Amino acid sequence: MLSKFMQAAILVTATVALGGCKLDAPKTATPVKKPPASDYQAATPTIPPAANIRAICYNDADLAILRGRMLQMELSVATLQCQTAGGGRAFETIYTSFLEKFRPELTTNVRNLQQLAGRRRLNVDVVVTEFSNRMAQHAPTDREFCPRSLRALEWALDPQVKTLADVPPPYDLGPDMNIFPCPPK
């Protein structure tokens, strides 16, 4: 009989003791919103360039063209992927503002990309689709996918940003696609 009484007392004591513990206290402070900056880019895995890098590398001007299109495609994919709690597109308005701000530069980028494709024997549709597909692969694997993309959009719309070249894409897809800068001579 004593053991049943003792078991009940231990159970009541343990329950009372645990009842006073806050196992996962609610967080009442909202996270600090970072000011717009270009510090959002995901780490790029180190991929060694090919031995014949000089034959396949891109100069700075060509890299700027490719990165401009890479940025636009990545932000477009993020706009389609990131949703509000109600299922709407979370970045649609800010992405539209991005397009409006950089419309002249994006138009020039289309022409420059066509010229680059002619010189380098690239298929523009394949390159652009590849940028989109590779970006979409990050959505289910990177917990920071939407916040990273939002930071990129906010940085792009910051008044101190004047050109697309000032906005790094959220993910540098270049090394993954054998797009390497030419080494210094």
Secondary structure, DSSP 4 states (H G I P E B T S, - for coil): -HHHHHHHHHHHHHHHHHHT--SS----SPPPPPPS-S--PPPPPP-PPPTTHHHH-B-HHHHHHHHHHHHHHHHHHHHHH-B-TTSSBTTHHHHHHHHHHHHHHHHHHHHHHHHHHHHHT--HHHHHHHHHHHHHHHTTT-TTHHHHHHHHHHHHHSTT--SGGGS--SS--TGGGT--BPPP-
